[in-house]
Amino acid sequence: MAVRAYVFIECTLGKATQVAEAMGKLSGVKMAHAVTGSYDVIAFVEAKDVTTLGEFISARVHRLPGVVKTTTNVVVD
């Protein structure tokens, strides 16, 4: 069963749009938007399991230029 999650991303100043665009191009990302508020980008992602999700966040998302910190909330319904 696939795991779905919202990834909340804090970016360096002025990089939210570029990070959202880069996120949108990654496999497994269903949508990504630059937003206002506590976070700079919110993305909805899907992975085959929790381990794959964790690897995706560590290996792909954290390496995008401009990403400072992420918070991942797994969908439970």
C-alpha positions in Angstrom: 0.0 0.0 0.0 1.4 3.4 -0.9 2.2 6.0 1.7 1.1 9.6 1.1 2.5 12.6 3.0 2.5 16.3 3.1 6.1 17.8 3.1 6.4 21.2 4.6 9.6 22.9 3.5 11.5 25.9 4.8 13.7 27.6 2.2 16.5 30.2 2.1 15.2 33.7 1.4 13.9 34.1 -2.1 14.1 30.4 -3.1 10.5 29.2 -2.5 9.4 29.4 -6.1 12.5 27.6 -7.4 12.2 24.9 -4.7 8.5 24.4 -5.5 9.3 24.1 -9.2 12.1 21.6 -8.5 9.9 19.5 -6.2 7.2 19.4 -8.9 9.6 17.7 -11.2 10.5 14.9 -8.8 9.0 11.4 -9.3 6.4 10.8 -6.6 5.5 14.4 -6.0 1.8 14.9 -6.8 1.8 18.7 -6.3 4.1 21.4 -4.9 3.3 25.0 -4.2 5.1 28.0 -2.8 2.9 29.4 0.0 2.8 32.1 2.6 2.9 31.3 6.4 5.2 29.3 8.6 6.5 27.3 5.6 7.7 28.3 2.2 6.6 25.3 0.2 4.1 22.5 0.7 4.2 19.4 -1.4 2.1 16.3 -1.5 4.1 13.1 -2.2 3.5 9.4 -2.6 5.9 6.5 -2.0 5.6 2.8 -1.9 6.4 2.6 1.9 7.7 4.6 4.8 11.3 3.6 4.2 11.1 4.8 0.6 9.5 8.0 1.7 12.3 8.6 4.2 15.0 7.9 1.6 13.2 10.2 -0.8 13.2 13.1 1.7 16.8 12.6 2.7 18.3 11.9 -0.7 16.2 14.0 -3.0 14.4 16.8 -1.2 17.2 17.8 1.3 19.6 18.1 -1.6 17.6 20.6 -3.6 19.3 24.1 -3.6 17.5 26.4 -1.2 16.0 23.7 1.1 16.8 24.4 4.8 14.4 22.1 6.7 11.5 19.8 6.1 8.6 18.5 8.2 6.8 15.5 6.9 3.3 14.6 7.9 2.1 11.1 6.8 -1.6 10.8 5.8 -3.4 8.3 8.1 -6.8 8.0 6.5 
